[in-house]
Amino acid sequence: MKRFWLLSLTLLLALFTALPTATAYDETPFHFGFKKSKNGQPASIDQEGFKEILARNGAIFQGDTSKKELYLTFDNGYENGFTPQILDTLKSKKVPALFFVTGHYVKDQPELLKRMVTEGHEIGNHSWSHPDMTRISNDKIKEELAKVKEAVAQATGQKEMPFLRPPRGIFSDRTLAVSKECGYRNVFWSIAYKDWDTKQQKGWKYAYDQVMAQLHPGAVILLHAVSKDNAEALGKIIDDARKQGYEFKSLPHESNRQPKQP
């Protein structure tokens, strides 16, 4: 009997040893930050503590800094009445954009979503309920992302959704890895300014100056569509960036040419 139990114990230990173990990820939360571009030089995250984490998980914050290409992105958490004007400008200027939307936006603005896709833009994932994803489980992260993707597909017919922008720019090694497993590439930014406060709008010229001062090759531009200043400055930003030799491009998918890693 003793030999039987010893044999059973040995087999059980072998079985548990052979079972796959959960990957251990660094849980340290980060708030994305960067050193702004000056005089056309690339923005930098060299001084931040997450550069290797972004690279390891295929996340980007800027594209190929050897080419005068710009990637225009908008965060759409809710509609403040300016997205139609933004879309009008993009259409007239023939500029593609990537719109990151939340569940609230999907439910509230299906017609604007349809217009985005119809006019050649792409919709990215900004999560369903805009949580701090470092504070929720892997399963909840997957649920947040799946709900947006499915709802956008139903509303617009856009089947692919390869790009994700973490809510509030908060992330960890774990959240990047889990979303990557779901087929997403996390997209941060290399041009931004405080434009999301609708009570602190300072006029189109302020928005224009903030963006133009940071222009650099390969820039991923983050603008919030709730900003009146952004909507009014967008046309001149596009025109004057082109005068400097820049082209506005769609962010390439994994299967195409990829921006350089950080």
C-alpha positions, 0 to 999 in steps of 0.5 A, spaced: 500 500 500 505 504 501 508 503 495 502 504 491 501 511 495 508 513 493 507 511 486 501 515 486 504 521 489 510 521 484 505 521 478 501 527 481 507 531 482 509 529 474 502 531 472 503 538 476 510 539 473 508 538 466 502 543 467 503 550 463 504 556 469 501 563 468 506 567 465 508 572 470 508 579 468 511 586 471 504 589 475 508 596 475 503 601 473 506 607 468 502 613 466 505 614 459 509 621 458 515 623 453 520 629 452 517 633 447 520 634 440 523 641 439 526 643 432 524 637 429 527 632 433 524 626 435 520 626 441 523 621 446 522 616 452 529 615 453 528 618 460 522 614 462 522 607 465 518 603 460 521 604 454 523 596 454 516 594 456 513 598 450 518 595 445 517 588 448 510 588 447 510 591 440 507 598 442 509 604 439 509 612 440 512 614 434 513 611 427 519 612 422 523 618 424 527 618 418 521 619 414 517 626 414 510 622 415 505 624 420 499 619 423 493 623 426 489 620 431 483 622 435 481 620 442 473 620 442 470 618 449 464 622 448 461 627 443 462 634 444 459 636 437 466 637 433 467 631 430 463 632 424 467 639 423 473 634 424 471 629 419 469 635 414 476 637 414 479 631 413 475 629 407 476 636 404 484 635 405 484 628 404 487 626 410 486 619 414 485 618 421 485 613 426 479 614 431 479 611 438 472 610 441 469 608 448 463 604 449 459 610 450 461 613 444 459 607 440 452 606 443 451 614 442 454 616 436 453 610 431 452 614 425 458 618 426 462 611 426 459 609 420 461 616 417 468 615 419 469 608 416 465 610 410 470 616 409 476 611 409 478 612 416 479 607 421 476 606 428 481 603 434 479 601 441 479 605 447 476 600 451 468 599 453 468 603 460 475 607 460 477 603 466 484 604 469 486 597 466 492 596 470 487 595 476 482 590 472 483 582 471 486 579 464 479 577 463 476 583 464 481 587 459 479 582 454 472 583 455 473 591 455 476 590 448 471 585 445 465 589 447 468 595 443 470 591 437 464 587 436 459 593 437 463 597 432 463 591 427 456 591 428 455 598 427 460 599 421 462 593 418 469 594 420 471 587 422 479 588 424 481 592 430 488 592 430 490 598 434 488 600 442 490 606 446 490 605 453 485 609 457 488 615 460 495 612 458 495 608 464 499 601 462 503 595 465 507 590 462 501 585 464 496 590 460 500 590 454 502 583 454 494 581 455 492 586 449 497 583 445 495 576 445 488 579 443 491 581 437 492 589 439 498 593 438 498 599 443 499 606 440 501 612 444 503 618 442 509 623 440 505 630 440 500 632 445 498 637 449 492 639 454 486 639 450 481 635 453 479 640 458 473 643 455 473 649 460 480 651 458 479 652 451 484 657 449 482 659 441 485 655 435 491 659 435 493 656 441 492 649 439 495 650 432 502 653 436 502 647 440 502 642 435 506 645 430 511 646 435 512 639 436 512 637 429 517 631 427 518 626 422 514 619 424 510 623 429 503 620 432 499 626 433 494 625 439 488 630 439 481 630 443 475 631 438 471 634 444 476 640 443 473 646 439 480 649 438 482 642 435 476 642 430 478 650 428 485 649 428 486 642 424 485 645 417 491 650 418 495 644 421 494 640 415 496 645 410 502 648 414 505 641 415 504 639 408 508 646 406 514 643 411 514 637 407 510 632 411 505 627 409 499 624 413 499 617 413 495 611 416 498 607 421 500 601 418 498 594 420 502 588 422 502 585 415 505 592 412 511 596 413 511 597 421 514 604 424 520 603 428 520 600 435 521 605 441 
